[in-house]
Structure formats: structure tokens, C-alpha cells
Amino acid sequence: MATSHLDYATCEPFRCWNRLESRPRKSEFDEVLKVAMHDPLWMLTRQWQFGEFQGEDTGSAVFAKIMLETTSVNKFKHRDGSITDYDETVPLETFVERMPVLYDVRFRAIAGQHWMRMLKKKSLDYTAPTPGDVYNHATIQNAFATVFSLSLPEMDRVNDSTSLQVAKARLLSNKLAHQAMTGLSGRTADGVAWYEALKATGNPVALPSDITGHPAWKAAFNSFVLDAANDFIAWFEKSHEHPGSNDSWAPSNLEYSFGCSMPNKGSSGNTVLDAKEYYSGTLDWYAFDLDLDTNGTGLAKPDPAAQEALVKTEILTVIPSEARFGGMPNSRWWEFEDGSTDLGNITAETTNLAKILLAQFALMYSNDWFVVPYDVAAGSVSEVKGILVTDTFGERTLVEVAGQGDANDWTGWTMFNFSKTAASEGKSGKTDPRIYIPPVISKVLESKPQESVAIIRDEMANMVWGIESIIPDLMGGGQSGQAAAQELQNYFKKLEREDEHPPVPIPEGVKLSYRLGNTVPENWIPFLPIHLPGQNRAIQLQRASIPRWFNKAFSQVRPRTAILREGMNNDAVAASHLFVNATDEIQNSPYFIFEEEAPRHGVIVQASWQRTRWYNGKTICWYGRRKKTARGEGASGLAFDEVIYIDYADQEALVPAE
């Protein structure tokens, strides 16, 4: 039997499309637009049979009144428990993260040059009372560069103590800082030293005797120089954020810990929010937990003045508009949906409940949702007290907040609400329906890390190491901690060679040598497991130190980053020179890290400069830290009780003996 061409060939080239519309056979469209049914009585009967005539509230929302209550955060609690006011002059993120700053050589020189420019500008209005009181800017500039000098220390191998020699060696082995301070010495004043000398005179500030006692100084200069000094102090304190004596960094947790509160309406106490685990560098509502255990915090005490100023109640009168999204079914006749979203192509198994619920909402219940736009100020906590909706039938319905059950009940699940703190779990109370928009920044410029410490596990050595991979280079940036440790060791060897004390030779015929233990680079700071008091298995990690052999004596290797220097001495008055302080080697208190803060994958803690512009137009700079995940375990190579072969050509050990 013959087969035609159309039996096996595709008809794809001949496919054509018609518009999905009625095709009337008459010239008048009145009957067509009625969309008449052939048997309307049958349709009505079927509707009655399936119960579709039962009374329902199917009116559409045409009018709504919404009662809103807002408040704002006004109290801040630091890690040490001290409480200060917060007024959003700076972002909350900055208020939390800002840390003390190590003023490097670059910033000190910039501050000194800025001071001399301010002084020269003020001197233009100065009139000498006598010919002997004429102001010479070049002479005064040299006086400041001499009194507040950026000079290098001199190493005294005879009179300096070992700790002082180590402190000087850390600076002198830094090639970048060494070159910069050599070029700036006698040419530029140390602006930070000048600022600290002014602040040390008290409030109000006075000119320090270090400069007024200089031979080039005249008493007639005091008036306009003091005016310039006050302007310089204002500039210095606005150049970056200063944490003062309080900060929110929790060193044992390697993260920030703080709390804040906001007033409530009525006689109830303040709402207290707790944030104990903030480390990501992006502060948002999910970092806060509701603290119901407020005994002794000092944040829960009500303040009538703050309640009146910050707690506001507002009633909105709006016409609700339908919530819209791509692919949403349209309720109007002859209107097609957005084809970019194909909800009909969703494939969901019977066990995939999330997809099924999403498809059911989008296809069946999406037109039941309405949107009421409302602008919420940053830093405010908002709560919808209730919504009164009027439908097309004139009926009014009060819509209450969803999730009214107890906060511990899984059926009371909600989104974007506060969770309770662990200490508040036993407290009774319903789910808090408020939403918090913290006053934080959306974008920030961040410098390269000036400090970076990797906390890793070393299972072979049965300890944890804090590896200072990046340390401050004293020039406004960071340098390799490994390279800095090697430069310091090379400087120590250079000093030992200058002492002309040759090493003791190994006797001829000795083939093996016993080594009690090797060492690791100085940027590897050990942490040893220590049992908690009264515990058999629970441990903490305590900072230890590797011994250093220098100047015919052992000394302890101390960390060089502020991240790991918690508990170390920090007495600026005891400094013998800029960046040289022998008392920095003294440990005032031990430093512990919780064992769970050093997981198997390790963590990295970094510190860097951050800069942003706040909504009031103010440019804000601060020095902050953040924590992120490392890349796994490490091996230090630390070993004890080794037997090694001897090479008589260079008197050095070769390969450990098996």
C-alpha cells in the first residue's frame, strides 16, 4: 500500500496559530461578548449540588485602617556591662565594631603635616606686639619636628635589657618603617604625639611645656597657637571613630557581644535585645535575640522621657492593593499572565511539600493577599497592632497578628521576628510580632587586612595555633607575619655575629646529635588545652609561648597582633621610644579561647579599616574585625627528642635519623 508524504513527514512547517478569541459569524458582537452558556440552569444546579451557594464572606477589601506602633533603640550595653546612650549619629555597626587603633608612621606624619598647615593659617592673623615676638613658621616647624620627632632608637647591647633589645629589634628589623622614619626624622612632627600631649594637659587643653620651653618659642604665640590646637583636636577626633575605654569585642569568643534596649509604651519595662554572636561584618535583625531575663542588666528600667520621645502610635487609612508577582494568575477576563514565569511547568513529587505549597499559593490564593506600603525609619522597631478591613458589602473585619501562640510552640511559626535567648527559654510569653530595622550601612569600603590570625588545630602536636599571617607594617598596611618573623631572626643573628662569639664546634667523630626540641616561626602562637575548674573533660585553650634564645638567655615569644595580645601589658607611659616598649612582653593575665571557637576547619580573624557615608552625609572611618572560616587543620612540625646526623662540612644537622 502506498504511503503518502504526509504520513511520515512532520507538519511543523505548516503549523499556524490562531488568536485565542471568539470567532463570531455575525456582524454584531453583542451576543458574543455576553459569553452566554448553552444550559445555565444545569450550571446553577451543579453549583447548588457542590455547595457553592452556601454563604461566604467573599467581599473584596476596599478600605483599611491600620494601627502601627514604632519605637527606637536608645541604650547600648558594652561587653563589660557599661551602658551608654545611642542616638544614631553613627551606624550601629560602627558603634559595635570600632576598636583601638595602632597609629602608624604614615598617619603620624600626615597628622603632623596637617597640624603645621593649620598653624600656618592661624599665624596669618597674628600681629607681633614687639619686634622680638615676630612669628617665623620655618623656625617653629623645626621646633615641633625636634620635640615631637619620628626618629629611630639606637641599639645598646651593653646597657639595654634583653626585653628592651627585643622591642627595639622588632622596629629596626622592619625595613619599610626603618626607611620611612629615617627620611622623616627632623623634617616632620609626630602629629599623634602632639595630640596626646595636648590631651594630657587636661580639659580645657593647654599648650604642653615640651614645646613652650623650646628656645624658639615666644609667649606671644600662645593665643593663636592654642586656637589652632583646639581645631586640630577636633579634626583628629573626627578623622576616625574612637571606642574610648569600652569596646564590644569578646576575646574568648573571637566575636562581638553587646546588647541594646528600646522603650515601650505604658508602664512596662524596656525591650532588651541581646547580640552575643556577631562576627560576620554585616549586622542585621537576625543578629538580635529577645532577652526576657533582664534582671541586673540595667537596660530594662523604663524611662518616661524616652517613652514620650521615641514611642509613637500612628493610624493609617489606605485603599489596599493586591500583591503582584511574575506569573500571577490574572482575575480579569481576556487578560493573559506574564509568560516569563511558567507556574504550570512546576514538577513536584508528593514528598516535595515546599513546591506544592508554593504552587497552591501562586495559583489559588495569590489574589487573597494585599499590600499596604509603609516607610520604616532605620533604627526603629515596628509593630502592627491591628488592621480593620472594610469590604464591598460594608462589613468590617479585624485582622489580628498571625502567630499568636507561645513562642516555644512550633505552630506559632512566623518570619522576621525575634527569637528568645537561651536564658529566656523558660520564660513564658507569646511570640514577639515586632520587626527591627537596625540603623546599619548598606555598603562599605574596606581596606586590605592589617591583621590576620588563623586559629587552626594541630592534632600531631595536640594543640591549637594562632598563626599571625598578617601583622601591621607600621606604615598603614599589613605585612607577612612569616616574613617579619624571619627578618627578626636575621637581625638577631646579625647582632650575635657582631658580638664575635663563634658557635661551639661539634667534636670530631661525633656522628649523631640529640635535639631536645625544635622550634617554629615566631608568628606561630601556641594555645594549650587546659581543664576547666571543676570539670573532667571540658577544656579551654590557653595562650602559651615558644621560647626564644637570644642574648645568651631564653625569652618568651609574644604575639604582635592586637587580636592575640589580649591580657598583655599595654602601658603607653612606659614606652622608651616610639613603637618601643619593653613592658609589652609582660603578661598581666592569661588569655583563654573557648574550645568550640577552634573547630576542625579552623577560623580566620581579620582586622581592617572601613569607611562609609552615613545618611546625614557624614563620612565615617573605623577599625574593625570580622571572623570567617579557614581551610582546615595544619601541621607546625614541632617535634621533641630527635636524633639527627651531623655533616662535618658545615657543622649542621641534615636529616633526622630513623
N, C-alpha and C positions, 0 to 999 in steps of 0.2 A: 504494500500500500504506500502510495506516495505521501511524503510528508511535506507540508507547506513550510515556507520560510518562517512564518510567524509562530510555528510550534516550538521551535528551539531558540529562536533569536529573542533577545531581550527587547522589551518595549520601552526601555529607559529613554531612548532619544525622542520618543513620541509622547512622553508624559507631558501633560499640561495641567495647569492649576486653574481652578475657578475661585472666585472670591466667595468667601463664606457669608452669603447673604441670600435673602429671599429672591425668587425669580418670578415676579408677577407676570400674569398673562393679560392683565388689563392695563389700561392707561391710567387708572386712578389707583392711588396707593393707600387709600383709607382702610380698606379691608385688610390689607397685608400688614399694616402697622399695628393692627389690633392683636396680632398673634393669637387668633381665635383657635379654640380646641374643637375637635370634632365631636367630643362627648363630654362636656363639662360636668354633667350630672354624675357620670361614672367617676370622674376625678374627685368630686366632692365626697362621694360615697367612700372611696378608698381612704381619703383623709380622715373621715369620721371613724373608719374601721381601725386605723392605726393610732387613734387618739390625738390627732393633731389639732383638734378643736378644743382641747382642754385649755383652760385659762392659764396664760403665762404672761409675765411682765416682759413683753418684747418691745417696749418703747425705746427709742433712741435718745441718748443723752444730748440735751440741747443747752443745758445751763449747769454750772457747778460753782460752789463756794468752797474754798479750801482754807483751812486754818493752819498756819505754819508758826513754829516757834524756833528761833535761832539764838545761839549764844556763841561766845568766842573764848579761846584759851587765853588766860591772863596770868597764870602762875606756872613756873618751871622749877622742877626739882633736879638738882645735880646728883651725880653718883654718890657723893659724900653726904647726901641728905640736906644740904643747904638749899633754900628756896629763894628764888629771885622773881621779879616781875618780868613779864614778857609782853611786848606791845607791837610786835611785827615791824619794827624799824629795820630788822634784818630777817632773812628767811629762817624758819625754824631749823632747817637743815644746817645752816651756818652756825646757829646758836648751839647746836648739838656737837658738830664735828670739829670746831676750831680748837687747835692745840697750840701749846707754846712753840715759839719759833726760834730756830738757831740762826742768828743774824750772821750771814756770811760776809766775806770780804767785799764782794760786789755791792751788796746792799749798803754796807757801811760807807763805801766810797761814794755811792750815789747820794746817800743822805748827807754826807759831808759837803759835797758839791752843791746840793740844794740849799743847805744852810748858808753857805757863802754867797750864793745868789740872793737869798732873802736879805742877808745882812748888807750887801752892797746896795740893794734897792732902798732899804731904810736909811742908809747913810746919805742918800741924795738930799734928804730934808734936814740934815744935821748942819747946824751952824756953830762953828768953834767959838766959844766965849773969849778965848785968848789965842794969840798966835802959837803958843806952845801946845794947844789942845787940838791941832788940826788932825783930822782923821785920814790915815793912809791905809787904803784897803789891802795893798800888797803886803805891808808890814803885819797887819792883823791876821791876814791869811797865813802867813808863815808862822805866826804865833800859835794859831789853832793847830796847824799841821805839826808843830813841835810838841805841844802839850798833849793833844789827842792824836797820837801818832799811830800809823799802821805798820809798825816795824816788826822785824823778826827777832826772836830770842836768840841768845848765844848759849851754846852747849858748854857747860863747865864740868868736865869729867872728874874733877878733884873735889869740888865743894858741893855739887848738886847731889841730892839723894837719888836712889835708883828710881823711885816713883816719879820724881821730877824730870829725870833724864828720859824716862819713857814718855811722859807727857810732851816734852819738847820734841822728841824723835817723831811722834805722830804728826806734828806740824811740819817739821823740817824735811820729812820724807815725802810730803805731799808736793810734788813738783809744780803743779798748777798754782796752788796757793803760794808756794815759795816764790815763784816768778812774779806773781801779781803784787805781793806785799813788798818785794824788793823794789819794784818800779814805783809803787805808791808812797813809799816811806819818805816823809819830809815834803811831799807835794800835796797831799790831800788829807784833810782831817777825818777822823773817825766820827761819823755822824751819830752812830748809836751810842758811843761813849759820851758824846756831848749831850745827847738826850738823857741818858742815865744820870749824868752829873747834874743836870738841871732838875730832874725829878727828885734827886736825893736832897735838895735844899729845902724841901717842904712845900706846903701849899698856903699861900701863893709862892711860886717859884722865885728864886733869886739867882743872881749870877754866882757861879762857884768860884771859890778862891783860887782854884788851879789856873784860871785864865785872868782873873783880876789882879793876881800877883805877878803877872808877867811884866818884864821891863817896858814892853811896848804899849802897855795898857794905860789909858788915862781915865780918871774918874768921870770926866765929862761924857764918856762914851756910854755910861751905864744906862741912861734913859732910853735911847733909841735901840740899843742892843737888847735890852730886856723886852722891849716891844717886839722886836724881831724874834726873840726866843719863844715868846708865847705863841706867835704864829707858827713857828717851827714845831712846837709841841703838838699843836692842833693838826698840822699836816702829817706828822709822824703817826699819830694815833688814828688818823683816817686812812692811812695807806694800806692797812690790813686789820683784820679783826684780832683782838687780844682776848684770850679766855680769862685773864686775871688769875686769881688763885683757885678757881673752880673749873673743872672740866668734867666731861661725861664719859670718858674712856675707862672701861673696866679692864684692867690689865690681865687679870686671871682668866677672863673670858675671851680676850682679844676682840672685843666689840664694844659698842657704846651701850650705856644703860642710863635711862633717865625717865622722868615722869612729868606729867603736866595736869592741870585741872582747869575747869571752867565752871562758872556759877550757874545754878539752876533757879528757876522761878519758884517763889514761895519760900517757905522756911526750911526746906530740905538742904542738906549739905551739898558741897560742890561735887561734880562728877570728876572722878580721878581716873586718868589714863596712864597706863604703865607700858613702857617700851624697854625691855631688858635685852633684846637680841637684835640690835640694829647694827649692821656691818656692811651692807651692800653698796652704800653711797647714794641710794635712791630712796628717800623717805616718802612713805605714802600711808594711807589709812590702815593697811593691813599690818603695819608695824606696831600698832597700839592694841592693847587689851584693856578691858574694863576691870578696874580694881575695886572690888567691894569691901576688901579687908583694909580699911583706911585708918585703922587705929594707929595713932602715933606718926602718921605721915605728915601732918601739918597742912596738907593740901585740901582736906575735906571741910575745913572750917568755913562756914558761909560768910560772905562779905556783902552786906546790904548795898553799899555804894556800887560794887561791881555788878550786882544783880540789876540794879536800876539802869546802869550804863550799858551793859552788854546784852542782857536778855530782852529780846524783842518778840512781840506777837503780831502777826500780820494776817489779814484775811484777803484772799484773792477771789475776785469774781471773774470767771472766764467762760468762754464757749469751748468745750473740749473738741479737739481734732483727733481724727483717727491716727493710730500708729501705722506707719508705712514702712515697707522694706521691699527690696527687689524680689520680683516673682510673686508678690502677694496677690491672691485672687481678688479681682475687682467685683464689686457688687452692682455696678451699673450695667444696663442692657447694651449689647453690641459693643462692649469695650474689651479689648484684648490685654492680657497681662504682659509684663516685661519679659521678653524672650531670653534675656541674658541669664536668668535663673530658671532652671528646669526642675521644679519641685517634683514633677511627675516621674522623673528619672531616678528618684532615690530608691536604692535597693537596700532593704534592711531585713536581716534574719529575725526570726521570732525572739531570739535572745538579745537582740540589739535594741534595748529599750530606749536609749537616747535618741536614735534616729527615728524610731516610731513616734515618740512624744513630740519631736521636732516637726515631723511631717503632719501629725494630727493638729498641732497648734497652728502651723502655717496654712493648712488647707481648710480647717473647720472653724477655729476660734480666733483667728487673727483679727477679724473685724470687731471683736469684743473689747479691744484694748484702745485706750485713748491716751493722748499725750497732753500734758499741761506744762509748757516751758516756764522755768523759773531760774533766774540768775542767783547763784550762791556765791557769796564773797569768800575769798580764800581765808582760811583760818577759822571758819565758822562750823558749828555743829548744828545741823538742821533736823527737825522732826515734823512730820505731817501729823497733826493731832486728829484730823478727820476731814472727810470730803462729803459734802451734801450735794447730791446729783438730782437734777430735775429732768424728767424725760418728756417725751412728746405728749403723754397722757396727763401731764401735770402732777404726776406722783413724785414724791421726794424720797430718796434712799440715802441713808447714812452709810458710807463706806469706811469701815474701820481698818486699822493697820493689820496686815497679814502677819502670821507667826506670833500669835498672842500667847502661846503656851510657855511653859517653863523653858529656860534656856538649855537645860540638860535633856529635854525631850526631843528625840530625833524628828518627831512630827512637826516641831516648830522651826523647821529649817528656813532660813532666809539668806539673803545676799547683802553684801556691803555693810554688815552690822558688826558691832564689837563682840569679840569673844571674851570670856571671863579668864582672868589669870588663874594659875594653878592654886594660889592661896584663896581664891574666891569660889572654888568649885563647890564647896559645902554650903555656901550662902544661897538662900532661896531668892528667887527673883525671876521675872519674866525676861524674855529677850529684849535687849535694848534696840529700839527701832531707828535710832538716830544714825545719821551718816556724817562723817567727819571729812572735810576737805582741808588738809593741813596746808599752812602757808609755806609751801616749798617751791623750788625753782623747777622749770621745765627743761632748761638747757644750761650747761656749764662748760667752760673752757678749763681743761685740766692739763697741768704740766707733766713732763716725764717724772717718774718716781724719783724722789730724792732719798728715800729709804725703802728698802725691800728686804723682808725677812721671810724665809721659808721654814716652816715648822714641819719637820719630817721625822719619821720613825727609822731607827737603825736597829733591826732585830738582831743582827750579829753582835753588836756591842751592847744590846739590851738597854738602850737609852734613846732619848729624843734629842735632836739637834736643832738649834736655831741658827740657820745659815744666813749671815748678813751678805746677801748677794749684791746689794747696792747700799752704799753709805754716802753721806754728804761729802762733796768735794771742797766745801768751804768757798765755792765760787758761784753759788746759786744753782747748782745742778747736782747730779749724782755720779759716782764713780764705782767701778767694780770693787766689791769688797775683797775678792780674791787677789786682784792686782794690788790694792792698797796694803793687804797683809804681806804680800811678797816684797813690796817696796820697803816696808818697815823692817822686815827681816834682813834685807840687803843693807839697810842703813845700820842696823846693829852689827852686822859682820864688818862693815867699813870701820865703825868705831873700834871694834876689837882688833882689827889689823893695825890701826893707828896706835894702839896700846903696846904693840910689839911683844905680845905674849903668844908665841907659837904653840900649836896644839901638841899634846904629849904623844910621841910616836908609839906605834904598836910594836912590841918587841919582835925581833926576827924569829921565825919559826912557828909563830902562833898562826894557826890556820882557821880557827873558829873564834867567834866573838859572841858574847852573850849580851843581849839588849833587854833591859827590864821592860821597856815600853817605848813605842814610837810616839809621834805627836801628829796633830792635824793643823791645817792653816788657822790663823788667829781669827778668821771670820766665822769659824765654827764654834758656837757657844753650846756647851752640853747642858742637858736637863736630865736629872736623875729621878727615877721613881721613888717616892717617899710615902710610907704608910700614913694614912690619916690618923689623927689621935683617936684611940678607942675603936679602930677598925682593923679587921684582919686582912681584908682583901682590897678595900677601896684605897686608891693611891692618888697622889698629886705629883706633878712634875716640878722639881725644884731646880732653879738655875744653879749651875756649878761653874767651875773654871778650869781651864787647861793651864798647867804650869809653864812658865817661860824662863829659860836660862839666859840671864843677861847680867853683866857686871859682876860675875862670879857669885851670883845668888839667884835663887828662884823667886819669881814674882808671878802674880796671877794675871791671866789674860782677861780683860774686861771688855764687854760689848761697846761698840762705837755708835750704835743707832739708839735713838731715844725710845724706840719700841721695846728694846730689851734692857734698857737701863733703869727699869722700874726698881725703886729701892736703893739705887746708888746715890752717893753723895752729890749734891748739886748746890754748893756754896760758892756763888759768884764772887763774894768778897775775898775768898781765899785764893783767887787766881793770881799768879805771879806775873802773868803776861797774857796778851790776847790769845785765846784758844789754848792756853797752857795753865792747867790746874792740877797739881799733884794730888789733891784730895778727891779727885774724880775716881781714883782707884779704890776708894773706901766704900764698902757696902754697909749702908745703915740698917737695912732689913732684908731678909731673904725674899726672893721673888718666886711665886708659885703660879703654875698654869694648870687648870683643871685637865685631867687626863682625857676627857671626852673632846677637848678642844684640839687634840692632836690625833685625828683619825688616820686610818691606814693610807688614805690617799694624800694626806698632808694638807696644809693650808699655807697661803701666802698673805702676809700683811704688808701693805704698801702705804707710804705717806707721800703726799704731793701737794703742790699749790693748786688752788681752784679759784676761778674768777667768774663772776656772773653780774648781771644787771637786774636789780630788783624793780618792782612795779612802780616805785616812786622815782625811778631814774637814777638811783644811787648805784655806783659801781662798787662791788663788794669782793674782797680777796680774803682768803683764809687758807690755813694749812690744816689739812685733814687726813684721815686714814680710812682705809677700807680693807676688807678681807675677802679672799676668793680661794678657789680650790687649786691645790697643787697637782703634781703629776705622779705622785706615788712615793714609795719608800726610797731610801738612799743608803749608801754604804760609805762610812767615813774612812775605812781602812785602819781604824785604831786597833792595835794589837799589843799584846804583852808577852813577855817570856819568849823571846825569839833567839834562835841560834843562827848566825849568819857567817858566810865565808868572808875571808879577808883578801883583798887584792893589794899586793905589796907595791904595785906601780904607783898608785895614788893614795894608798892607805885608807881606802874607803870600802864600805861593805857592798857586796854585789847582790846576790840572790839569797833569800832565806834558805837555810839548809832544810832538807826534808827529813 
